[in-house]
Amino acid sequence: MKKWNITTPLDEKTIEKLKAGDQVLITGTIYSARDAAHKRMAEALDKGEVLPFDIRNQIIYYMGPAPARPGWAIGSSGLTTSGRMDSYAPRLMAEGLKGMIGKGNRNQSVKDAMKKYRAVYFAAIGGAGALIARSIKKGEVIAYEDLGAEAIRVLQVENFPATVINDVDGGDLYEQGREKYGASALS
């Protein structure tokens, strides 16, 4: 397992070197969107409409922030369960999405799409929304404002901490952990 400082937008060279278990610090622009925003993006694509931002080579962070405290760019920014976006993720990867940040396992169709479209899935620390918010230097709603906390935001991040869970080669940190500790637990 390695440690990487990566910048967005993601490029093929960066994506190819990331392996399940690697730790990353992400700097640059990422986008936040949860289930309601994902549903609207999928509906827009179904209608042949343009997405509210250029999704190619970008990362979507599955979160909806709390209101910002005075002096903060954004409020607590805890992630949500990624499985809630699984029905939409393959479609967005087909449009060029290269990274997703959330928590929990992804279903097999999402894992297959990550291999096919060369994308990665990162996890951040669940329950650490206030700490994660310190990495977010600026946040602004850019689409679906009526969704409140679930609106799409563009975020400027600096040293946003995450771990690679699924890589482009099919590596899966959760599966590796089950294999490693499941076998030793039986011994």
N, C-alpha and C positions, 0 to 999 in steps of 0.2 A: 504494500500500500504506500502510495506516494502522496505528497502535499503539493498542490498547484495553486498559483495565483493566475486566474483567468479573467479575461475581459470580454465584454459583449460588444457587438454581436458575436456569436460563436462562429468559428470557421471549422472546416473539415479537419485541419491539422490538430486543432485543440480537441475536438470531439473524439478523434481516433485515439489520442493518447490517454484519455480518461478511462479508468478501469474501476469496476465495482470495488468499493472499499476506500478509494482515494478520497482525500479531504481536499476541498477547494475553498478559496476565498474569491468571491465574484465581485468584480468592479465594473461599473458601466450602467447601462440602461436595461431594466427588466420590466415586465408588465405583471400586474396582479389581476386575477379574474377567478371567480368561483363558478358554481354550477349555473346560476341564472344567466350570467354573462356568456358562459360556454354555450348554453342553449341558444341564446340570441345569435352568437357567431355562427353556429351550425345552421340556423334558420336563414341567416343572410347568405351563406354559401349555397344553400339549397335553392335560393331565389336568384342566384347568379350575381349577388351584390358583392361589393368590395368590403373587406373587413375594416374596422375602424382604425387599424394600424397595420403596418407592413409586418407580417408575422414571420417572414423569412429570416432564419438564423437567430431568432429571438428565444428568450426564456419566459415562461409564464409561471408566476408564483401563485399558488393556490391559497389565497388569503383575502380576508376583508378586514381592514384595520378598525381599531377603536378610534374615537376622537383624539386628536393630538393634544398633548399637554402643552402648556405655554413654553415656547422656546424649542419645541420639537417639530420636525418636518412631518411627522405622522404619529399616530397613536400606536398602542401595542399591536403588533403585526404577526400574530400567531397563525400558523398554517392550518389548513383544513385537510380532511381525509381525501386523498387523491382518488380513491375508488369512485367518488362522486362525479369525477370528470372522465372516467374510463370510456363511456359511450361516445364521447366527443373527441378524445385525444387522437385516435388514429386519423381522423379527418383533418385535424389541424396539422398533424405531422405531414400529411400528404400535401398540405399547402406551404410547408417549409419550416414549421416550428421545430426547433432543435433541442430545446431543454424545458423541463418541467421541474418545479420544486413543490414538494408536499410532504405528506406523511402516509405511511402504510403501503401495503402491497399494491401492485398493478395487476390487472387481469392478463390472461395470455394474449388476447388480441392487441393489447397495448404493447406488451413485450415484443410481439412479432412485428408490430409497426415500428418500434424503435430500431430493430435490426434492419428492416426494409428501408426506412427513410433516414437512417443514421442519426438518431437522436438519443439523448441521455435523460435519465431521471435522477434527480437529486432529492435528498431528504434534509430537512433542517430539524432542529431540536424542538420537539413538541413541548408546549408549556413554557417556552422561552420567548414569547412574543415581545415583551418589553425589551429584552436584551437584543433581539433581532432588529427591533426598530432603531437601535443606535447605528446600525449599518446603513439605514435608509436616510440619505441626505436631503432628498426632495421627493415629494409625491404629489401628483396632480391627476384629477379625474379627466379622462379623455373620451369616454363613451359610456352610454347607458347610465347617466347620472341618476335617473329615477330609481335605480336599484340600490341606492344608498351605499352601504358598506360593500355590496357586491358589484358596484360599478367597476369598469376597467380603469386602472390607473397606470400611468407611466411613473416608474420609480428610478431614481438615481441612487445606486448603491455603491458602497465602498467597503471592501473586505467583508462581504456577506458570507457567513460561514455555512457550508453545506457538505454533505457526503454523497458520493456517487453510489447509488443503489443499483441501477440497471445501466449497463453500458451497451455500445453498439454491437458487441460481439455476443450478446446474450448473457453476460455475467450478471448475477443477481446476488447482492450482498445478503439479503434475507435468507435465500436458499442456502448460501454458503454457511451462514450461521447455524441454520437448522441442521445441516449435515455435520458440522464440526461439533456442536454441543449436544445434538441429539444422540450421536454415536457415543460420546464420552459419558453421557448421562446413563446409558445402558450398561456401561462397563462396571 
